[in-house]
Amino acid sequence: MRRRPSKAGRQAKVLEIIRQQPIETQEDLALSLKKEGFDVTQATVSRDIKELGITKTPTGSGRYRYMVPQERTYEDSARRTRRLFQDSVVSVDYSENLVVIRTLTGNAHAVAATIDEMSFPEIVGTIAGDDTILIVVKPKSGAINVMEKFNRLRAQSRE
């Protein structure tokens, strides 16, 4: 049985491919990944493109290609997080060791990805639906601290 490559490994390969060759479509990227030994679907490629912040740019010949975003600084990331919380988060609440974030419809995945990037040590994991994020916190007493951090992000963004 062939070992399934990790998401991080696959995404690193996506970045490498896009830096090294002109990729115009998701299908082109999927084919290049398959040549490298990654068994991917179009949906996986689409998610990777979104998560990695890859954009399409004109080549000047009437065509477009995917480009890797410039490296983000900590300040860029913090600003993006505050803006995302301001624009998307409707409420934050907790119960026991669970924190629940309500977002505008369709924004939960983006907010959850940002939370995952924050790497809070007390967050075990996140699950995102369309407009709700469930966050599991350990220890139970950490849930209040996590909720307060998120509420501070929302408050900072409104200042």
Secondary structure by P-SEA (a helix, b strand, c coil): cbbbbcaaaaaaaaaaaaaccccccaaaaaaaaaaacccccaaaaaaaaaaabbbbbbccccbbbbbbcccccaaaaaaaaaaaaaaccccccccccbbbbbcccccaaaaaaaaaaacccccccccccccbbbbbbccccaaaaaaaaaaaaaaaaac
